[in-house]
Amino acid sequence: MLSGVLLVSAPGKVILHGEHAVVHGKVALAVALNLRTFLRLQSHSHGKVSLNLPNLGIKRAWDVAKLHVLNTSFLEQGDVIAPTPEQLEKLKEVADIPEDCAIPERLAVLAFLYLYLAICRKQRVLPSLDITVWSELPTGAGLGSSAAYSVCLAAALLTACEDIPNPLKDLKDADGVSRWLEKDLELINQWAFQGERVIHGNPSGVDNAVSTWGGALRYQQGKISSLNRPPALQILLTNTKVPRSTKALVAGVRNRLIKFPQIVTPLLTSVDAISQECERVLGEMAAAPTLEQYLVLEDLIDMNQHHLNALGVGHASLDRLCQVAAAHGLHSKLTGAGGGGCGITLLRPDLERATVEATKQALTSCGFDCWETSIGAPGVSIHAAASLRGPILQALGGCQMSP
């Protein structure tokens, strides 16, 4: 069992192209969003395991000795195991969560306990740990916040239990950030997927894969593959804060397809072609991006947004977002389910700073939340304390790295 402090981060995700079409067997491109979730794990000998989630206002602690004598045979021995409904019911008893606790908070605690008990059960004694997780990602906005949470937990617990090596150990740079080897990332991803199953029941696996590997992924009919060296693209991410039901929006597209098959089928085929053309252009940009390639990306964004409106998943708030950005010469589309939620705006490298600032200000004055960030970000990473900004360390409770 490792002693000291571990600092881990993982990115969120946005769908660049292919939302809704992916439900009907078409290609979707998912990219890592450089708004990140950060985790601090401190090992102790105080006999408790604690979880602190400041974004959700949660602080919970459990007595390790009590957890140790619990019958955790329901977790079985073996490798990565999927949680069953019976196991989750038992976990709820173990968690002792107050009745008035909201569902997202309840699921976050259950996912933590599941991963802690399942990963650490091979230790002679369950470890005493303090874990704090803080995120730049808004929850419930379709940006992969639960996957980033599960990925951080899996990476930190597997490293603390020495199931995978600590990549910082061999790093000479005290300000360093490091990543795990491919085989270790595979294990992190497998466990993170089980955390996602606790939270979502039947997830696709895309969100945790993007958060683990970073960059950009292609997803089609259950098959996930990484794009080779995609460029990091600067974007504005805007949250309209309009709530929506993904389930209802997916059903709406399906109904439209049944009602107008000869109209909607070509739309879905066209969205598929947009995703594939974008994949091709991103591949070309790996060497040396050109302005012409950015202009193609802008065209693809505009076309996809019109297609999504034709599929019935637009919203007045998203139209407003696109209009405001267009008034400053920028190109935007919804990302995810639509019907509100979030949109992305591409920032070409030749843009003047004043244009970006004016666009951000105009979007904020619409009542939207707006972040300037990047996509194609690195996946799950481990940090020396010196590599993290002061506000992040503060949010995690401040820390010094142990040698």
C-alpha positions as CSV (number, residue, x, y, z in Angstrom):
1,M,0.0,0.0,0.0
2,L,1.5,3.4,-1.0
3,S,1.8,6.0,1.7
4,G,1.5,9.8,1.2
5,V,-0.6,11.8,-1.2
6,L,-1.7,11.1,-4.8
7,L,-3.1,13.8,-7.1
8,V,-5.0,12.6,-10.1
9,S,-7.0,14.4,-12.8
10,A,-9.3,13.3,-15.7
11,P,-11.0,15.3,-18.5
12,G,-14.7,15.6,-19.3
13,K,-16.0,15.0,-22.9
14,V,-18.0,16.6,-25.6
15,I,-19.5,15.1,-28.7
16,L,-18.0,16.9,-31.7
17,H,-20.2,15.3,-34.3
18,G,-22.7,12.4,-34.5
19,E,-25.0,12.9,-31.6
20,H,-28.4,11.3,-32.2
21,A,-27.2,9.7,-35.4
22,V,-25.0,7.4,-33.3
23,V,-28.2,5.8,-31.8
24,H,-29.0,4.7,-35.3
25,G,-25.7,3.0,-36.0
26,K,-23.8,6.0,-37.4
27,V,-20.3,7.3,-36.4
28,A,-19.9,9.7,-33.5
29,L,-16.7,11.6,-32.6
30,A,-16.2,12.2,-28.9
31,V,-13.4,14.4,-27.7
32,A,-11.7,15.0,-24.3
33,L,-12.7,18.4,-22.8
34,N,-10.0,20.2,-20.8
35,L,-12.3,21.0,-18.0
36,R,-11.1,18.5,-15.5
37,T,-12.0,16.6,-12.4
38,F,-9.2,16.5,-9.7
39,L,-8.8,14.0,-6.9
40,R,-6.5,14.0,-3.9
41,L,-5.9,10.8,-2.0
42,Q,-4.1,10.8,1.3
43,S,-3.3,7.6,3.1
44,H,-3.6,7.6,6.9
45,S,-3.6,5.2,9.9
46,H,-6.7,6.7,11.6
47,G,-8.9,3.8,10.8
48,K,-11.4,5.7,8.6
49,V,-12.1,6.1,4.9
50,S,-13.6,9.5,4.1
51,L,-15.0,11.0,0.9
52,N,-15.3,14.7,0.4
53,L,-17.1,16.1,-2.7
54,P,-17.2,19.9,-2.3
55,N,-19.1,20.5,-5.5
56,L,-22.0,18.4,-4.2
57,G,-21.6,19.4,-0.5
58,I,-20.9,15.8,0.6
59,K,-18.7,14.7,3.4
60,R,-18.9,11.1,4.5
61,A,-16.7,8.8,6.6
62,W,-16.8,5.1,7.3
63,D,-15.0,3.1,10.0
64,V,-12.6,0.8,8.2
65,A,-12.9,-2.0,10.8
66,K,-16.6,-2.0,10.4
67,L,-16.3,-2.2,6.6
68,H,-13.7,-5.0,7.0
69,V,-16.0,-7.3,9.0
70,L,-18.9,-6.7,6.6
71,N,-19.7,-9.7,4.4
72,T,-18.2,-8.4,1.2
73,S,-18.3,-11.8,-0.4
74,F,-20.9,-10.3,-2.7
75,L,-17.9,-8.6,-4.4
76,E,-16.3,-12.1,-5.0
77,Q,-12.7,-12.7,-5.8
78,G,-11.4,-12.2,-9.3
79,D,-10.7,-9.5,-11.7
80,V,-12.9,-6.6,-12.7
81,I,-16.5,-7.4,-11.8
82,A,-19.7,-5.8,-12.8
83,P,-22.1,-4.7,-9.9
84,T,-25.4,-6.6,-9.7
85,P,-28.6,-5.0,-8.4
86,E,-28.3,-7.2,-5.3
87,Q,-24.8,-5.9,-4.7
88,L,-26.0,-2.3,-5.1
89,E,-28.8,-2.9,-2.5
90,K,-26.2,-4.3,0.0
91,L,-23.9,-1.3,-0.8
92,K,-26.8,1.1,0.1
93,E,-27.0,-0.6,3.5
94,V,-23.3,-0.2,4.0
95,A,-23.3,3.4,2.8
96,D,-25.9,4.4,5.3
97,I,-26.9,7.4,3.2
98,P,-29.6,9.8,4.7
99,E,-33.0,9.4,3.1
100,D,-33.1,13.1,2.1
101,C,-29.9,12.8,0.0
102,A,-30.5,13.6,-3.6
103,I,-30.1,10.9,-6.3
104,P,-26.8,12.2,-7.9
105,E,-25.2,12.5,-4.5
106,R,-26.4,9.1,-3.5
107,L,-25.0,7.5,-6.7
108,A,-21.7,9.3,-6.3
109,V,-21.3,7.8,-2.8
110,L,-22.3,4.3,-4.0
111,A,-19.9,4.4,-6.9
112,F,-17.0,5.4,-4.5
113,L,-17.8,2.6,-2.0
114,Y,-18.2,0.0,-4.7
115,L,-14.8,0.9,-6.3
116,Y,-13.1,1.2,-2.8
117,L,-14.3,-2.2,-1.6
118,A,-13.9,-4.0,-4.9
119,I,-10.4,-2.6,-5.7
120,C,-9.0,-2.6,-2.1
121,R,-10.5,-6.0,-1.0
122,K,-7.3,-7.8,-1.9
123,Q,-5.4,-5.8,0.8
124,R,-4.8,-7.6,4.1
125,V,-6.5,-4.7,5.8
126,L,-8.8,-2.1,4.1
127,P,-6.7,1.1,3.8
128,S,-7.4,4.3,5.8
129,L,-7.8,7.0,3.2
130,D,-9.0,10.6,2.9
131,I,-10.3,11.3,-0.6
132,T,-11.4,14.7,-2.0
133,V,-12.8,15.1,-5.5
134,W,-13.4,18.5,-7.0
135,S,-14.4,19.3,-10.5
136,E,-14.4,22.2,-13.0
137,L,-17.2,20.3,-14.9
138,P,-20.8,21.2,-14.2
139,T,-22.8,18.1,-13.3
140,G,-25.8,16.9,-15.4
141,A,-24.8,18.9,-18.5
142,G,-23.8,15.9,-20.6
143,L,-20.1,16.7,-20.2
144,G,-19.0,13.3,-18.8
145,S,-18.6,14.5,-15.2
146,S,-19.5,11.1,-13.7
147,A,-17.1,9.3,-16.0
148,A,-14.2,11.7,-15.0
149,Y,-15.1,11.0,-11.3
150,S,-15.1,7.2,-11.8
151,V,-11.8,7.4,-13.8
152,C,-10.1,9.5,-11.1
153,L,-11.3,7.1,-8.4
154,A,-10.2,4.0,-10.3
155,A,-6.8,5.4,-11.1
156,A,-6.1,6.6,-7.6
157,L,-7.3,3.5,-5.8
158,L,-5.5,1.1,-8.2
159,T,-2.2,3.1,-7.8
160,A,-2.6,3.4,-4.0
161,C,-3.1,-0.4,-3.8
162,E,-0.1,-0.9,-6.1
163,D,-2.2,-2.8,-8.7
164,I,-0.6,-0.4,-11.2
165,P,2.7,1.5,-10.7
166,N,2.9,5.2,-9.8
167,P,4.2,6.9,-13.0
168,L,5.5,9.8,-11.0
169,K,8.0,7.6,-9.2
170,D,10.5,7.6,-12.1
171,L,9.9,11.2,-13.1
172,K,12.8,13.5,-12.3
173,D,10.8,16.7,-12.8
174,A,9.3,17.8,-9.5
175,D,6.8,20.0,-11.3
176,G,5.7,17.0,-13.4
177,V,2.6,15.5,-14.8
178,S,2.7,11.9,-15.9
179,R,0.4,9.2,-17.4
180,W,0.1,5.5,-17.1
181,L,1.2,2.9,-19.6
182,E,-1.4,1.5,-22.0
183,K,-2.0,-1.8,-20.1
184,D,-2.6,0.2,-16.9
185,L,-5.0,2.6,-18.7
186,E,-6.9,-0.5,-19.8
187,L,-7.4,-1.6,-16.2
188,I,-8.3,2.0,-15.1
189,N,-10.9,2.1,-17.9
190,Q,-12.4,-1.3,-17.0
191,W,-12.9,-0.3,-13.4
192,A,-14.1,3.2,-14.3
193,F,-16.8,1.6,-16.5
194,Q,-18.0,-0.4,-13.5
195,G,-18.3,2.9,-11.5
196,E,-20.3,4.3,-14.4
197,R,-22.6,1.3,-14.3
198,V,-23.3,2.0,-10.6
199,I,-24.3,5.6,-11.6
200,H,-26.0,5.1,-15.0
201,G,-27.0,1.5,-15.1
202,N,-26.2,0.8,-18.8
203,P,-23.7,3.3,-20.1
204,S,-22.1,3.1,-23.6
205,G,-18.5,3.2,-22.2
206,V,-17.7,6.2,-24.4
207,D,-17.4,8.7,-21.6
208,N,-15.0,6.7,-19.4
209,A,-12.9,5.8,-22.5
210,V,-12.5,9.4,-23.5
211,S,-11.7,10.4,-19.9
212,T,-9.1,7.6,-19.6
213,W,-7.3,8.0,-23.0
214,G,-8.1,11.7,-23.8
215,G,-7.7,13.0,-27.3
216,A,-10.6,12.0,-29.6
217,L,-12.5,8.7,-30.1
218,R,-14.6,7.3,-32.8
219,Y,-17.7,5.4,-31.6
220,Q,-20.0,3.2,-33.8
221,Q,-22.3,0.4,-32.8
222,G,-20.4,-0.4,-29.6
223,K,-16.9,-0.2,-31.2
224,I,-14.6,2.4,-29.8
225,S,-11.3,3.4,-31.4
226,S,-8.8,6.3,-30.8
227,L,-8.0,8.9,-33.4
228,N,-4.3,9.1,-34.1
229,R,-2.8,12.3,-32.6
230,P,-5.8,14.6,-33.0
231,P,-5.0,18.3,-32.6
232,A,-6.0,20.2,-29.5
233,L,-8.6,22.7,-30.7
234,Q,-9.5,25.9,-28.7
235,I,-13.2,26.3,-28.1
236,L,-15.8,28.2,-26.1
237,L,-18.1,25.8,-24.2
238,T,-21.4,27.4,-23.4
239,N,-24.0,26.0,-21.0
240,T,-27.5,27.4,-21.8
241,K,-28.6,26.0,-18.4
242,V,-31.8,24.9,-20.1
243,P,-32.7,21.5,-18.6
244,R,-33.6,18.7,-21.0
245,S,-34.5,15.0,-21.1
246,T,-32.1,13.0,-23.2
247,K,-34.6,10.2,-23.2
248,A,-37.4,12.3,-24.6
249,L,-35.1,13.9,-27.3
250,V,-33.8,10.5,-28.5
251,A,-37.5,9.3,-28.6
252,G,-38.4,12.4,-30.6
253,V,-35.8,11.6,-33.3
254,R,-36.9,8.0,-33.5
255,N,-40.6,9.1,-33.9
256,R,-39.6,11.6,-36.6
257,L,-37.7,8.8,-38.4
258,I,-40.8,6.5,-38.3
259,K,-43.0,9.3,-39.5
260,F,-40.7,10.7,-42.3
261,P,-38.3,7.9,-43.2
262,Q,-37.4,9.2,-46.6
263,I,-36.5,12.6,-45.1
264,V,-34.9,11.6,-41.8
265,T,-32.8,8.6,-43.1
266,P,-30.8,10.9,-45.5
267,L,-30.3,13.4,-42.7
268,L,-28.8,10.7,-40.5
269,T,-26.6,9.5,-43.4
270,S,-25.5,13.1,-44.0
271,V,-24.6,13.5,-40.3
272,D,-22.6,10.3,-40.6
273,A,-20.7,11.8,-43.6
274,I,-20.0,15.0,-41.6
275,S,-18.5,12.9,-38.7
276,Q,-16.3,10.9,-41.2
277,E,-15.1,14.1,-43.0
278,C,-14.3,15.7,-39.7
279,E,-12.3,12.5,-38.7
280,R,-10.4,12.8,-42.0
281,V,-9.6,16.5,-41.5
282,L,-8.5,16.0,-37.9
283,G,-6.1,13.2,-39.1
284,E,-4.6,15.7,-41.6
285,M,-4.2,18.4,-38.9
286,A,-2.0,16.1,-36.8
287,A,1.1,17.2,-38.8
288,A,0.6,20.9,-39.3
289,P,-2.8,22.5,-39.0
290,T,-3.7,25.1,-41.7
291,L,-6.3,27.9,-41.7
292,E,-8.1,26.1,-44.6
293,Q,-8.6,23.1,-42.4
294,Y,-10.1,25.2,-39.7
295,L,-12.5,26.7,-42.3
296,V,-13.6,23.2,-43.3
297,L,-14.2,22.4,-39.6
298,E,-16.4,25.5,-39.4
299,D,-18.4,24.4,-42.4
300,L,-19.0,21.0,-40.9
301,I,-20.1,22.6,-37.6
302,D,-22.7,24.8,-39.4
303,M,-24.0,21.9,-41.5
304,N,-24.3,19.6,-38.5
305,Q,-26.2,22.2,-36.5
306,H,-28.7,22.7,-39.3
307,H,-29.2,18.9,-39.5
308,L,-29.7,18.7,-35.7
309,N,-32.4,21.4,-35.9
310,A,-34.1,19.4,-38.8
311,L,-34.0,16.3,-36.5
312,G,-36.0,18.3,-33.9
313,V,-33.4,18.6,-31.1
314,G,-32.7,22.3,-31.4
315,H,-33.9,24.9,-28.9
316,A,-34.3,28.7,-28.9
317,S,-31.5,29.0,-26.4
318,L,-29.1,27.1,-28.7
319,D,-30.3,29.3,-31.7
320,R,-29.4,32.4,-29.6
321,L,-26.0,30.9,-28.8
322,C,-25.3,30.3,-32.5
323,Q,-26.6,33.8,-33.5
324,V,-24.4,35.6,-30.8
325,A,-21.3,33.7,-31.9
326,A,-22.1,34.2,-35.6
327,A,-22.4,38.0,-35.0
328,H,-18.6,37.8,-34.0
329,G,-17.8,35.6,-37.0
330,L,-17.7,32.4,-35.0
331,H,-19.3,29.0,-35.7
332,S,-21.2,26.9,-33.1
333,K,-23.3,23.8,-32.7
334,L,-25.1,22.0,-29.9
335,T,-23.2,19.1,-28.3
336,G,-24.9,16.1,-26.7
337,A,-28.7,15.6,-26.5
338,G,-29.7,19.2,-27.5
339,G,-33.0,20.7,-26.4
340,G,-30.9,23.2,-24.4
341,G,-27.8,22.0,-22.5
342,C,-24.4,22.9,-24.0
343,G,-23.0,24.2,-27.3
344,I,-19.4,24.5,-28.6
345,T,-17.9,27.3,-30.6
346,L,-14.7,26.8,-32.5
347,L,-11.9,29.3,-32.0
348,R,-9.6,29.6,-35.0
349,P,-5.9,30.3,-34.1
350,D,-6.0,33.6,-36.2
351,L,-8.8,35.2,-34.1
352,E,-8.0,38.4,-32.2
353,R,-8.2,38.3,-28.5
354,A,-10.8,41.1,-28.4
355,T,-13.1,39.0,-30.6
356,V,-13.0,36.1,-28.2
357,E,-13.5,38.3,-25.1
358,A,-16.4,40.1,-26.8
359,T,-18.1,36.8,-27.7
360,K,-17.7,35.4,-24.1
361,Q,-19.1,38.6,-22.7
362,A,-22.1,38.5,-25.1
363,L,-22.9,34.9,-24.3
364,T,-22.6,35.5,-20.5
365,S,-25.0,38.5,-20.9
366,C,-27.5,36.0,-22.3
367,G,-27.5,34.3,-18.9
368,F,-25.3,31.4,-20.1
369,D,-22.2,30.0,-18.5
370,C,-19.2,30.2,-20.8
371,W,-15.7,28.7,-20.5
372,E,-12.8,29.1,-22.8
373,T,-11.1,25.7,-23.0
374,S,-9.7,23.1,-25.4
375,I,-10.8,19.7,-26.8
376,G,-8.4,16.8,-27.6
377,A,-7.1,17.1,-24.0
378,P,-4.8,14.6,-22.3
379,G,-6.6,11.7,-20.5
380,V,-6.2,10.6,-16.9
381,S,-3.0,12.0,-15.4
382,I,-1.1,12.0,-12.1
383,H,0.4,15.2,-10.8
384,A,3.1,16.5,-8.6
385,A,1.6,19.2,-6.4
386,A,3.8,21.9,-8.1
387,S,2.1,21.2,-11.4
388,L,-1.4,22.2,-10.2
389,R,-2.6,25.8,-9.9
390,G,-3.2,27.2,-6.4
391,P,-7.0,27.4,-6.6
392,I,-7.2,23.7,-7.5
393,L,-4.9,22.7,-4.6
394,Q,-7.1,24.9,-2.4
395,A,-10.3,23.2,-3.6
396,L,-8.7,19.9,-2.8
397,G,-7.8,21.0,0.7
398,G,-4.2,22.1,0.0
399,C,-1.4,19.6,0.2
400,Q,2.2,18.8,0.2
401,M,3.4,15.8,-1.8
402,S,5.1,13.2,0.3
403,P,8.4,11.9,-0.9
